[in-house]
Each structure stands twice: as structure tokens, then as C-alpha cells.
Amino acid sequence: MPIRPLSFRELLDVPFALIQANIRALAGLSATGLLLAEAVVVAVTAGASALTDGSDPGTAWAAILSTAACAWLLRFALRGTTVALGLATVDGTPIGRRTALRRFGGTLGPLLVFQLLFTMVGVGVLAVGGLLIVTLPLAAIWLGRLRARRWVAVPVLLVERTTHRDGVARAKLLAEGAEWPTTGLWIAQRALFTLLAVPLLGIPLFVSDFSGTHRWPVIVLTTSAVLLLTAFGEVIEASSRVVCYVDRRCRREGLDIRIPRREAR
């Protein structure tokens, strides 16, 4: 990754290069997280189905709520570990999965607070904006703007090992002057995830056409598709946070400036 101010196009492209540099570690973390999350979803859904005597509403709500909870935890774990891997790559000292997990665990408290507030803000803004369908696009832009101000908070927390409050304040300072370009980046990524979601979520409907059932195969395939999309999207988003962090530090603090050392005479 180039250590210099980046153009908007580079902010879109460079995260994929960062992912490629850590593809083995990210694939291992994502696959492990997906398998664990899907196992929990199936177990919870099966248990709820047994308790409700196979009730369709009970089974559906169990699948929806367990998938939402597991997706939240999966995003939380992948966000911290992906940022840790990306920062180490930028620093020129690549690390593996275990080291990434240790660094993630070292800032677990502030990251957890950030994730909780991140979720609450997102749900609150979309709930208010969704009251009227016509206001939903405006709510999405508003949410993107709020996200942009805290976009580099996770890298800040992992690099500077500070409290959540100080980390967010530092992230807002770095983001100053780039809120709208970052909002555009956030919206572009949502558009990409939407395009990927259509074929993934269409697979269960395709399978149900010839499987002759609309229950367990569809539940497993649908929840797996949702979790897969969640993992893929979070890896891209977390890598983008690292790239934007480097870009903002170069622009505001001259991170890319190298001052040669004087040799003692």
C-alpha cells in the first residue's frame, strides 16, 4: 500500500490489495467465524422449533434473531482482526491470525463500546428515516455522514491504545474536511454489497424450486448467505478503514514525509 495521500479511486481499490496481502489469514478467520456462527444459528433455530412444536412463526423468528446476533458478533470479530492485519501490513511487519486476535483482544473493551454505539446509531437513524419510505435515502446519507466522522476510529484504537472517548475524538479530528468524500465511499460500498446480495440471497429460492421443501434447506442456505455477505462486507469495510486512516494521517500529519537523519561528525 502506498504511504501517501490517496485519490478517491485509490480509496476504493487499495483495500482489495490489502485484503490480497492477508488473504490466508482473512480466509481462515472468516471461514472459522462463519462455521461457528452458522452452527449457533442452526442449533438455536432447531431448539426454538422443537419448543414451539414446529411452528413456522417461531422457527422463522428464531432464525432471524439468531442470524442477526451471530452476524453482529461476526462483524465485531472480523472488524478488529482485519484492521490489526491491515495495520501490520502497512507498517511492513505482517502478522498472522493469532497475533491479530491478541491485538484485537488487547483493545476489546473500547472496540466493544464502539460496536455497540455503532449499531445503536445505525438502527436509530434507519428506524426514524424508515417511517416514510421517501425519507429512507436521506436517512442513508445522514447515516453515511455520521459513519464518516468515526470511520477511522477502529485503527486509532488499535494503534494508539486509548479509551473509546479519546479514540473517537481523535478519529473526528483526522476526518475533519473529508466527511463528504468518506460518505461517498461508504455509499459506494453499500451499493457493491447490495449487488452481491442479490445473487447470494437468490440461491435459496433456486434450491427450493427443485428440493420440494421450503424449510430447513432454505433456512440453512439463507442464513449462510447472510453470514457470508456479512463477513465479506466487513472485511472490505475494515480494510477501507485502514486505508483511510493512512490517507488522513498523511494529509493532516505528514505521515508520508521522511526526514533524513544527520550523521554525527
C-alpha positions, 0 to 999 in steps of 0.5 A: 500500500502506498504511504501517501495521500490517496485519490478517491479511486485509490480509496476504493481499490487499495483495500482489495490489495490489502485484503490480497496481502492477508488473504490466508489469514482473512480466509481462515478467520472468516471461514472459522467465524462463519462455521461457528456462527452458522452452527449457533444459528442452526442449533438455536433455530432447531431448539426454538422449533422443537419448543414451539412444536414446529411452528413456522412463526417461531422457527422463522423468528428464531432464525432471524434473531439468531442470524442477526446476533451471530452476524453482529458478533461476526462483524465485531470479530472480523472488524478488529482482526482485519484492521490489526492485519491491515495495520501490520501490513502497512507498517511492513511487519505482517502478522498472522491470525493469532497475533491479530486476535491478541491485538484485537483482544488487547483493545476489546473493551473500547472496540466493544463500546464502539460496536455497540454505539455503532449499531445503536446509531445505525438502527436509530437513524434507519428506524426514524428515516424508515417511517416514510419510505421517501425519507429512507435515502436521506436517512442513508446519507445522514447515516453515511455522514455520521459513519464518516466522522468515526470511520477511522476510529477502529485503527486509532484504537488499535494503534494508539491504545486509548479509551473509546472517548479519546479514540473517537475524538481523535478519529473526528479530528483526522476526518475533519474536511473529508466527511463528504468524500468518506460518505461517498465511499461508504455509499459506494460500498453499500451499493457493491454489497447490495449487488452481491446480495442479490445473487447470494440471497437468490440461491435459496429460492433456486434450491427450493424450486427443485428440493420440494421443501421450503424449510430447513434447506432454505433456512440453512442456505439463507442464513449462510448467505447472510453470514457470508455477505456479512463477513465479506462486507466487513472485511472490505469495510475494515480494510477501507478503514485502514486505508483511510486512516493512512490517507488522513494521517498523511494529509493532516500529519505528514505521515508520508514525509521522511526526514533524513537523519544527520550523521554525527561528525 
